[in-house]
């Protein structure tokens, strides 16, 4: 048996991922602010939406990957992770190529203004559900 509970092991993975994501948000915000100031722009709260959106997408990837890793292990889970990352990278690139810039700007503005708070709440819900699934999967799994 482990010296810590299996729920603690699962929780530690999510806490570590969240800490790295917070560091990412901080570094992205600093780079964004430096770029805006260097180019003579005005700092606006909307300028920091992109780092937060990237961090949220990273958290969703973690939410999908950790239960898969706990269920299938690192070897089989790696294949799912590769497919997921390729999909996450390919879909936005394809949309940027297929849509015109005005449609992209309109969708981004709508996302920032209307769906930002709702999106954060939804991501928090997905994270809680993912933590629960991962804990159940890891508790049922036989350790060698």
Secondary structure per residue as TSV (DSSP state, phi and psi in degrees):
chain	resnum	aa	ss	phi	psi
A	1	X	-	360.0	155.1
A	2	X	-	-80.1	151.9
A	3	X	S	-71.5	-14.3
A	4	X	S	-124.0	159.4
A	5	X	-	-71.3	159.4
A	6	X	H	-67.7	-32.8
A	7	X	H	-63.3	-36.2
A	8	X	H	-66.5	-39.0
A	9	X	H	-62.0	-45.8
A	10	X	H	-63.1	-47.4
A	11	X	H	-60.0	-38.3
A	12	X	H	-64.0	-34.9
A	13	X	H	-64.6	-42.5
A	14	X	H	-69.7	-38.5
A	15	X	H	-65.9	-41.7
A	16	X	H	-62.8	-44.4
A	17	X	H	-63.1	-42.2
A	18	X	H	-64.3	-38.6
A	19	X	H	-63.6	-42.9
A	20	X	H	-64.8	-37.4
A	21	X	H	-67.1	-39.0
A	22	X	H	-64.3	-39.4
A	23	X	H	-62.4	-40.9
A	24	X	H	-61.5	-44.2
A	25	X	H	-60.9	-44.6
A	26	X	H	-61.8	-46.8
A	27	X	H	-65.4	-40.9
A	28	X	H	-65.3	-38.6
A	29	X	H	-65.4	-40.0
A	30	X	H	-65.0	-44.8
A	31	X	H	-65.2	-41.5
A	32	X	H	-62.9	-45.4
A	33	X	H	-63.8	-42.2
A	34	X	H	-64.0	-39.5
A	35	X	H	-65.3	-42.9
A	36	X	H	-65.7	-45.3
A	37	X	H	-66.3	-40.7
A	38	X	H	-64.3	-35.5
A	39	X	T	-88.2	7.0
A	40	X	T	78.7	17.7
A	41	X	-	-85.5	177.8
A	42	X	-	-106.4	132.2
A	43	X	-	-68.9	126.3
A	44	X	-	-130.4	153.1
A	45	X	G	-62.8	-30.2
A	46	X	G	-64.9	-24.7
A	47	X	G	-66.7	-24.3
A	48	X	G	-94.6	4.2
A	49	X	H	-69.9	-36.1
A	50	X	H	-63.3	-47.7
A	51	X	H	-59.4	-36.8
A	52	X	H	-68.3	-40.3
A	53	X	H	-64.7	-40.4
A	54	X	H	-63.4	-41.0
A	55	X	H	-64.5	-39.6
A	56	X	H	-64.6	-40.1
A	57	X	H	-66.0	-35.8
A	58	X	H	-63.9	-39.2
A	59	X	H	-66.9	-36.7
A	60	X	H	-64.8	-40.0
A	61	X	H	-61.2	-41.9
A	62	X	H	-62.8	-41.2
A	63	X	H	-62.2	-33.0
A	64	X	H	-81.6	-40.5
A	65	X	H	-74.9	-40.1
A	66	X	H	-62.5	-46.0
A	67	X	H	-62.1	-35.7
A	68	X	H	-64.9	-43.2
A	69	X	H	-63.9	-40.7
A	70	X	H	-67.9	-32.0
A	71	X	H	-78.7	-49.6
A	72	X	H	-102.2	-10.2
A	73	X	H	88.0	174.8
A	74	X	H	-72.9	-33.3
A	75	X	H	-69.3	-54.5
A	76	X	H	-72.2	-34.8
A	77	X	H	-64.5	-26.6
A	78	X	H	-63.4	-37.3
A	79	X	H	-65.0	-41.2
A	80	X	H	-63.6	-42.2
A	81	X	H	-61.7	-43.2
A	82	X	H	-62.5	-45.9
A	83	X	H	-62.4	-41.8
A	84	X	H	-64.6	-46.4
A	85	X	H	-64.0	-39.7
A	86	X	H	-64.0	-40.0
A	87	X	H	-65.5	-41.9
A	88	X	H	-66.4	-34.5
A	89	X	H	-78.9	-37.6
A	90	X	H	-74.5	-42.3
A	91	X	H	-60.6	-50.3
A	92	X	H	-63.0	-37.5
A	93	X	H	-64.5	-40.1
A	94	X	H	-66.5	-40.9
A	95	X	H	-64.1	-39.7
A	96	X	H	-63.6	-37.7
A	97	X	H	-72.3	-35.7
A	98	X	H	-84.0	-32.3
A	99	X	S	-95.6	153.7
A	100	X	-	-82.5	163.6
A	101	X	H	-61.9	-34.5
A	102	X	H	-64.4	-40.1
A	103	X	H	-67.0	-38.5
A	104	X	H	-66.0	-44.4
A	105	X	H	-62.5	-39.6
A	106	X	H	-66.8	-42.6
A	107	X	H	-65.0	-40.8
A	108	X	H	-64.3	-44.1
A	109	X	H	-62.6	-43.6
A	110	X	H	-62.7	-42.7
A	111	X	H	-63.0	-44.2
A	112	X	H	-68.4	-44.8
A	113	X	H	-77.7	-46.5
A	114	X	T	-95.6	-48.4
A	115	X	H	-95.1	3.3
A	116	X	H	-64.6	-52.5
A	117	X	H	-66.9	-44.3
A	118	X	H	-61.9	-37.8
A	119	X	H	-64.8	-41.4
A	120	X	H	-64.4	-40.2
A	121	X	H	-65.0	-42.3
A	122	X	H	-63.5	-40.9
A	123	X	H	-66.1	-38.2
A	124	X	H	-62.5	-40.3
A	125	X	H	-65.5	-42.4
A	126	X	H	-63.9	-39.8
A	127	X	H	-64.0	-43.9
A	128	X	H	-62.4	-43.3
A	129	X	H	-64.8	-41.3
A	130	X	H	-63.6	-41.6
A	131	X	H	-61.7	-41.4
A	132	X	H	-64.3	-47.1
A	133	X	H	-59.9	-45.6
A	134	X	H	-62.8	-40.9
A	135	X	H	-64.6	-43.7
A	136	X	H	-63.7	-44.3
A	137	X	H	-62.5	-45.2
A	138	X	H	-70.6	-32.6
A	139	X	H	-68.7	-32.5
A	140	X	H	-83.2	-16.0
A	141	X	S	-77.3	138.0
A	142	X	-	-81.4	130.4
A	143	X	-	-97.1	141.3
A	144	X	-	-79.6	360.0
